[in-house]
Amino acid sequence: MKIFDYEDIQLIPNKSIVQSRSECDTSVEFGGRTFKMPVVPANMQTILDEPLAEKLAAEGYFYIMHRFDEAARIPFIKRMHEKGLFASISLGIKEAEFDFVTELVEKGLVPEYTTIDVAHGHSDQVIKMIKHVKSVMPETFLIAGNVGTPEGVRELENAGADATKVGIGPGKVCTTKIKTGFGTGGWQLAAVSWCSKAARKPLIADGGVRTNGDIAKSVRFGASMVMIGSLFAGHDESPGGIKEINGQKYKEYFGSASEYQKGERKNVEGKKILTPYRGALSDTLTEMQQDLQSSISYAGGNDLASIRKCDYVLVKNSIYNGDSSNQAIIEAGRSSFGEGDTIL
């Protein structure tokens, strides 16, 4: 098994067959619907809220609503369906969640997409929840995760998952590797490649994406969808709070396993950072799509399938991966931001 991550890979160009990159089709079919791009914002509280979920669904993008306001999920499904939009929610695996799934069916509020969102998804309790969801509401498209091995993919698929989410702690605000010694941090792209060889159903590559080019690399190594956190964290529409340091704006971004999400320091595997303010999300989505069109052009085709056929070279640490902090900015602003804040 080759070990590599996004910054270690460069895809090799093929002869272009399009007159313009704008001809390239970035759309993807996922769970019976077609979306503009194989990109989904991370289902995290500082990345996505209900207004943004509604905006994304209305404009042809996939989303997964986070699970951190449990009481809001039923009203959210109702509102999305009333507006003719698809509902996509997250579940945990506590016992109350099993009753919640049954309640959805009783109230006629089955979401089109359901994601079982657990840091370590290769577990008996996740498998139990998969079987419960598919027995009670088989029509929902069920995503389960997160896993980091082919065995995990196979077991969740065999239990009934319609897609699996791959990635154990590779995200910018994840500290799983540091806190536990486990995870796919530093070899996330290799993990996606490894897992894709066992998968019979779609994979979502979750975490580790630092540049738009990493989207194409994820597709090349087997991802049907790419879940992105940090690149979506700094926008007007992002729920995180704004801070200003020396005239520069930043937005808060914290991990789902951080103390800021949990409200306590217990089994913490995440941190909070300040990410540069990036303006309107629509600009970033447009740039992502245009860059992906360019990727397709370089791949020698006119749709995403062409990227999967590209060859590649492994050049260790040849591309700056964006993880190192800008020390000058940090030093200049050290006295201006709070304890626990990191600027990236």
Secondary structure, DSSP 4 states (H G I P E B T S, - for coil): -----GGGEEEPP-----S-GGG-B--EEETTEEESSSEEE-S-TTT--HHHHHHHHHTT------SS-GGGHHHHHHHHHHTT---EEEE--SHHHHHHHHHHHHTT---SEEEEE-SS-SSHHHHHHHHHHHHH-TTSEEEEEEE-SHHHHHHHHHHT-SEEEE-SS-STTB-HHHHHS-SSTT-HHHHHHHHHTT-SS-EEEES---STHHHHHHHHTT-SEEEESGGGTTBTT--SPEEEETTEEEEEEE-TTSHHHHSS-SS--B-EEEEE--B-HHHHHHHHHHHHHHHHHHHTSSBGGGGGG--EEE-TT-S--S-S--HHHHHHHTTTS-TT--B-
